[in-house]
Amino acid sequence: MEITEVRVKLVDNKDDRLKAFCSVTMDNEFVVRDIKVIEGSGGFFVAMPSRKMSDHCEKCGGKNHLRAKFCNNCGTSLSENRARKDGKGRMKLHADIAHPINAACRRKIQEKVTAAFKEEVEKSKQPGYKPVDMDTPEEDIPEVIS
């Protein structure tokens, strides 16, 4: 697998750990969007796109995020510890949508994305800087063959 393009959209909020959203194109054929660049205590790292985990209310069956205290549908009080725990005993509140299968792939993505992020930060300091457009124009999306 070759990473053929990385697009970086910097985030303006200076107080937040989230620094950018990225899209990564692999082999000029497959794109993963909403990869995040986050500033941690050991430097920048990449977080893969994820979704909040949810469950259903025992009373009405309504869908709720695992941190919800009350059902969004019927208002019933929900138990506090509904989330499964990971190997370290932490609650699992998010599930990856896409992620690397092995450490070598993770490292490759991490290196390419953080390098592109640092490059974009430097570009943003130049006069007349225009942020990258993360949306693909419709004419670039191929037709679906049925």
C-alpha positions as CSV (number, residue, x, y, z in Angstrom):
1,M,0.0,0.0,0.0
2,E,1.3,3.4,-0.9
3,I,-0.1,6.6,0.6
4,T,-0.5,8.8,-2.5
5,E,-2.1,11.9,-1.0
6,V,-2.7,13.5,2.4
7,R,-4.9,16.6,2.7
8,V,-4.8,18.5,5.9
9,K,-7.4,21.0,7.2
10,L,-6.0,22.9,10.2
11,V,-8.4,23.6,13.2
12,D,-8.4,27.2,14.5
13,N,-9.1,26.5,18.2
14,K,-5.8,27.2,19.9
15,D,-6.8,25.8,23.3
16,D,-7.9,22.4,22.0
17,R,-5.7,19.3,21.6
18,L,-7.3,18.6,18.2
19,K,-5.1,20.4,15.6
20,A,-6.3,19.1,12.2
21,F,-8.6,16.8,10.2
22,C,-7.0,14.9,7.4
23,S,-7.9,12.7,4.5
24,V,-5.5,10.0,3.3
25,T,-5.6,8.5,-0.2
26,M,-4.1,5.1,-0.7
27,D,-2.9,3.8,-4.1
28,N,-4.8,6.6,-5.8
29,E,-7.9,4.4,-5.2
30,F,-9.2,4.6,-1.7
31,V,-9.7,7.5,0.7
32,V,-10.1,7.6,4.5
33,R,-11.5,10.9,5.8
34,D,-11.8,12.4,9.2
35,I,-8.4,11.3,10.5
36,K,-7.5,13.6,13.3
37,V,-4.1,15.1,14.3
38,I,-4.0,15.5,18.1
39,E,-1.4,17.1,20.3
40,G,-0.5,14.7,23.1
41,S,2.1,15.0,25.9
42,G,4.7,13.1,23.6
43,G,4.0,15.2,20.5
44,F,1.5,14.9,17.7
45,F,-0.3,11.6,17.0
46,V,-2.9,10.4,14.6
47,A,-6.4,9.2,15.7
48,M,-8.4,7.2,13.1
49,P,-12.0,8.1,12.3
50,S,-14.4,6.6,14.9
51,R,-18.0,6.7,16.0
52,K,-19.5,6.9,19.5
53,M,-20.7,3.6,20.8
54,S,-24.4,3.4,21.8
55,D,-26.9,1.0,23.3
56,H,-30.7,0.8,23.6
57,C,-33.0,1.7,26.4
58,E,-34.5,-1.3,28.2
59,K,-37.9,0.4,28.5
60,C,-38.5,1.8,25.0
61,G,-35.6,0.5,22.9
62,G,-34.4,4.0,22.0
63,K,-30.8,4.4,21.0
64,N,-28.5,6.3,23.4
65,H,-24.8,7.1,23.6
66,L,-23.1,5.2,26.4
67,R,-22.4,8.3,28.5
68,A,-26.1,9.3,28.4
69,K,-27.8,9.4,31.8
70,F,-31.3,9.5,30.4
71,C,-32.9,8.0,27.4
72,N,-33.2,10.4,24.5
73,N,-36.6,8.9,23.6
74,C,-38.5,8.3,26.8
75,G,-36.4,10.1,29.5
76,T,-35.9,6.9,31.6
77,S,-32.8,7.0,33.8
78,L,-30.1,4.8,32.3
79,S,-27.5,2.8,34.4
80,E,-24.1,4.4,34.6
81,N,-21.7,1.6,33.6
82,R,-23.2,0.3,30.4
83,A,-19.9,0.4,28.4
84,R,-17.6,-2.6,28.0
85,K,-14.1,-2.2,29.3
86,D,-10.9,-2.6,27.3
87,G,-7.8,-4.6,28.5
88,K,-6.7,-1.7,30.7
89,G,-10.1,-1.4,32.4
90,R,-11.1,1.8,30.6
91,M,-14.6,2.2,29.2
92,K,-14.8,1.6,25.5
93,L,-16.8,4.6,24.3
94,H,-15.8,4.8,20.6
95,A,-15.3,2.3,17.8
96,D,-12.9,2.8,14.9
97,I,-14.6,3.1,11.5
98,A,-11.3,2.4,9.7
99,H,-7.9,1.5,11.2
100,P,-4.5,-0.1,10.3
101,I,-4.3,-3.8,10.9
102,N,-0.6,-3.8,12.1
103,A,2.0,-1.5,13.7
104,A,4.0,-1.1,10.5
105,C,0.9,0.3,8.7
106,R,0.0,2.5,11.6
107,R,3.6,3.9,11.7
108,K,3.5,4.6,7.9
109,I,0.2,6.5,8.2
110,Q,1.4,8.4,11.4
111,E,4.6,9.5,9.7
112,K,3.0,10.7,6.4
113,V,0.1,12.5,8.2
114,T,2.2,14.2,10.8
115,A,4.7,15.3,8.1
116,A,1.9,16.7,5.9
117,F,0.4,18.4,9.0
118,K,3.7,20.1,9.8
119,E,4.1,21.2,6.2
120,E,0.5,22.7,6.3
121,V,1.3,24.6,9.5
122,E,4.3,26.1,7.8
123,K,2.3,27.0,4.7
124,S,-0.4,28.6,6.9
125,K,2.2,31.1,8.2
126,Q,2.7,32.5,4.6
127,P,0.8,35.6,3.5
128,G,-2.2,34.8,1.3
129,Y,-2.5,31.2,2.7
130,K,-5.7,29.4,1.6
131,P,-6.8,26.3,3.5
132,V,-7.0,23.0,1.7
133,D,-10.5,22.1,0.3
134,M,-11.3,18.8,1.9
135,D,-14.5,18.3,-0.3
136,T,-14.0,16.5,-3.6
137,P,-15.8,18.3,-6.5
138,E,-18.6,16.2,-7.9
139,E,-17.0,16.0,-11.3
140,D,-14.1,14.1,-9.7
141,I,-16.4,11.4,-8.3
142,P,-16.7,8.5,-10.8
143,E,-20.1,7.1,-11.8
144,V,-21.3,4.0,-10.0
145,I,-21.4,1.1,-12.5
146,S,-24.5,-1.1,-12.0
